[in-house]
Amino acid sequence: MTGLPSLRALDREQSARIWLAAEAADMRCGFDRLAERVKAVIGQDPLSGHLFVFRSRRGDRLKILAWDRDGFVLWYN
């Protein structure tokens, strides 16, 4: 079982920022819908290399979206 990486491990890259979406996200969303939310709600480029964190309505689940050279990476816990 693989858990989410720690924020410290994810934040090693000095140029990368961690963005937290304030409103709850639908945890059924995949890469495409989360990337659209990054553009529409957060106002950032999903291909920027930054980390975008989304929480479930109850706050007990997280999804982290990031671009990694040739595709999106999505962590879910």
MIDOSE-1310 file (N, C-alpha, C; in nm, 2 decimals, decimal comma, always signed):
residues 77
mtgl	+0,08/-0,12/+0,00/+0,00/+0,00/+0,00/+0,09/+0,12/+0,00; +0,07/+0,21/-0,09/+0,15/+0,33/-0,10/+0,06/+0,45/-0,05; +0,12/+0,53/+0,04/+0,05/+0,64/+0,09/+0,09/+0,77/+0,02; +0,03/+0,88/+0,05/+0,07/+1,01/-0,01/+0,20/+1,05/+0,04
pslr	+0,28/+1,11/-0,05/+0,41/+1,16/-0,01/+0,39/+1,28/+0,09; +0,49/+1,30/+0,17/+0,48/+1,41/+0,27/+0,49/+1,54/+0,19; +0,43/+1,65/+0,25/+0,45/+1,78/+0,18/+0,59/+1,82/+0,18; +0,67/+1,79/+0,28/+0,81/+1,82/+0,28/+0,88/+1,76/+0,16
aldr	+0,85/+1,63/+0,13/+0,91/+1,56/+0,01/+0,87/+1,62/-0,12; +0,74/+1,66/-0,12/+0,69/+1,72/-0,25/+0,74/+1,86/-0,27; +0,78/+1,93/-0,16/+0,81/+2,07/-0,17/+0,97/+2,09/-0,18; +1,04/+1,99/-0,21/+1,19/+2,00/-0,23/+1,22/+2,09/-0,34
eqsa	+1,15/+2,08/-0,45/+1,17/+2,17/-0,57/+1,13/+2,31/-0,53; +1,23/+2,40/-0,53/+1,21/+2,54/-0,48/+1,11/+2,61/-0,57; +1,11/+2,58/-0,70/+1,03/+2,66/-0,79/+0,88/+2,61/-0,79; +0,86/+2,49/-0,73/+0,72/+2,44/-0,72/+0,65/+2,50/-0,60
riwl	+0,52/+2,53/-0,62/+0,44/+2,58/-0,51/+0,33/+2,48/-0,49; +0,27/+2,48/-0,37/+0,16/+2,40/-0,33/+0,04/+2,49/-0,32; -0,07/+2,46/-0,40/-0,19/+2,53/-0,41/-0,30/+2,45/-0,35; -0,38/+2,50/-0,26/-0,49/+2,43/-0,19/-0,62/+2,49/-0,24
aaea	-0,71/+2,41/-0,30/-0,84/+2,46/-0,34/-0,92/+2,47/-0,22; -0,98/+2,59/-0,19/-1,05/+2,62/-0,07/-1,19/+2,55/-0,07; -1,25/+2,53/-0,18/-1,38/+2,47/-0,18/-1,36/+2,32/-0,21; -1,46/+2,24/-0,16/-1,45/+2,09/-0,18/-1,46/+2,06/-0,32
admr	-1,40/+1,95/-0,36/-1,40/+1,90/-0,50/-1,47/+1,76/-0,50; -1,53/+1,73/-0,61/-1,59/+1,60/-0,63/-1,48/+1,50/-0,65; -1,47/+1,40/-0,56/-1,36/+1,30/-0,56/-1,37/+1,21/-0,68; -1,48/+1,21/-0,76/-1,49/+1,13/-0,88/-1,41/+1,20/-1,00
cgfd	-1,37/+1,32/-0,98/-1,30/+1,39/-1,09/-1,16/+1,32/-1,12; -1,13/+1,32/-1,24/-1,01/+1,26/-1,29/-0,91/+1,38/-1,33; -0,81/+1,34/-1,40/-0,71/+1,43/-1,45/-0,77/+1,56/-1,52; -0,85/+1,53/-1,62/-0,90/+1,64/-1,70/-0,99/+1,74/-1,62
rlae	-1,08/+1,69/-1,55/-1,17/+1,78/-1,47/-1,09/+1,85/-1,36; -1,00/+1,79/-1,30/-0,92/+1,86/-1,20/-0,83/+1,97/-1,26; -0,78/+1,94/-1,38/-0,70/+2,04/-1,45/-0,78/+2,16/-1,49; -0,91/+2,13/-1,53/-1,00/+2,24/-1,56/-1,03/+2,32/-1,43
rvka	-1,04/+2,26/-1,32/-1,07/+2,33/-1,19/-0,95/+2,42/-1,16; -0,83/+2,37/-1,19/-0,71/+2,45/-1,16/-0,72/+2,58/-1,24; -0,75/+2,57/-1,37/-0,77/+2,69/-1,45/-0,88/+2,78/-1,40; -1,00/+2,72/-1,38/-1,11/+2,80/-1,35/-1,12/+2,86/-1,21
vigq	-1,09/+2,77/-1,11/-1,10/+2,81/-0,97/-0,98/+2,87/-0,91; -0,86/+2,81/-0,94/-0,74/+2,86/-0,88/-0,67/+2,96/-0,97; -0,70/+2,96/-1,10/-0,64/+3,05/-1,19/-0,50/+3,03/-1,23; -0,45/+2,91/-1,22/-0,32/+2,87/-1,25/-0,31/+2,78/-1,37
dpls	-0,19/+2,76/-1,43/-0,17/+2,67/-1,53/-0,14/+2,53/-1,48; -0,22/+2,43/-1,51/-0,20/+2,29/-1,45/-0,07/+2,23/-1,50; -0,01/+2,28/-1,61/+0,11/+2,23/-1,66/+0,24/+2,30/-1,60; +0,22/+2,38/-1,50/+0,32/+2,46/-1,44/+0,42/+2,39/-1,36
ghlf	+0,39/+2,27/-1,32/+0,48/+2,19/-1,23/+0,44/+2,21/-1,08; +0,35/+2,30/-1,05/+0,30/+2,32/-0,91/+0,22/+2,20/-0,87; +0,19/+2,19/-0,74/+0,11/+2,09/-0,69/-0,02/+2,15/-0,65; -0,13/+2,08/-0,69/-0,27/+2,13/-0,66/-0,34/+2,03/-0,58
vfrs	-0,38/+2,08/-0,46/-0,44/+1,99/-0,36/-0,59/+2,02/-0,35; -0,67/+1,91/-0,36/-0,82/+1,91/-0,35/-0,86/+1,83/-0,24; -0,96/+1,87/-0,17/-1,02/+1,79/-0,06/-1,16/+1,75/-0,09; -1,20/+1,64/-0,02/-1,34/+1,60/-0,04/-1,44/+1,69/+0,04
rrgd	-1,56/+1,67/+0,02/-1,67/+1,75/+0,09/-1,66/+1,73/+0,24; -1,64/+1,60/+0,28/-1,62/+1,57/+0,43/-1,49/+1,61/+0,48; -1,39/+1,63/+0,39/-1,25/+1,66/+0,44/-1,17/+1,55/+0,48; -1,22/+1,42/+0,45/-1,14/+1,30/+0,49/-1,06/+1,24/+0,37
rlki	-1,07/+1,30/+0,25/-0,99/+1,25/+0,14/-0,92/+1,37/+0,07; -0,81/+1,34/+0,01/-0,73/+1,44/-0,07/-0,69/+1,38/-0,20; -0,68/+1,47/-0,30/-0,63/+1,44/-0,43/-0,52/+1,55/-0,46; -0,41/+1,51/-0,51/-0,30/+1,60/-0,54/-0,27/+1,58/-0,69
lawd	-0,28/+1,69/-0,76/-0,25/+1,69/-0,91/-0,12/+1,76/-0,94; -0,04/+1,70/-1,02/+0,09/+1,76/-1,06/+0,12/+1,72/-1,20; +0,19/+1,80/-1,27/+0,24/+1,77/-1,41/+0,39/+1,72/-1,39; +0,42/+1,61/-1,45/+0,56/+1,55/-1,44/+0,61/+1,52/-1,58
rdgf	+0,67/+1,62/-1,64/+0,73/+1,61/-1,77/+0,65/+1,56/-1,89; +0,59/+1,44/-1,88/+0,52/+1,39/-1,99/+0,37/+1,35/-1,96; +0,32/+1,39/-1,84/+0,19/+1,35/-1,81/+0,15/+1,40/-1,66; +0,03/+1,39/-1,63/-0,02/+1,42/-1,50/+0,01/+1,31/-1,40
vlwy	+0,03/+1,35/-1,28/+0,04/+1,25/-1,17/-0,07/+1,29/-1,07; -0,14/+1,18/-1,03/-0,26/+1,21/-0,94/-0,24/+1,12/-0,82; -0,22/+1,18/-0,70/-0,22/+1,10/-0,57/-0,36/+1,11/-0,51; -0,41/+1,00/-0,46/-0,54/+1,00/-0,39/-0,53/+0,93/-0,26
n	-0,58/+0,99/-0,16/-0,58/+0,92/-0,03/-0,71/+0,96/+0,05
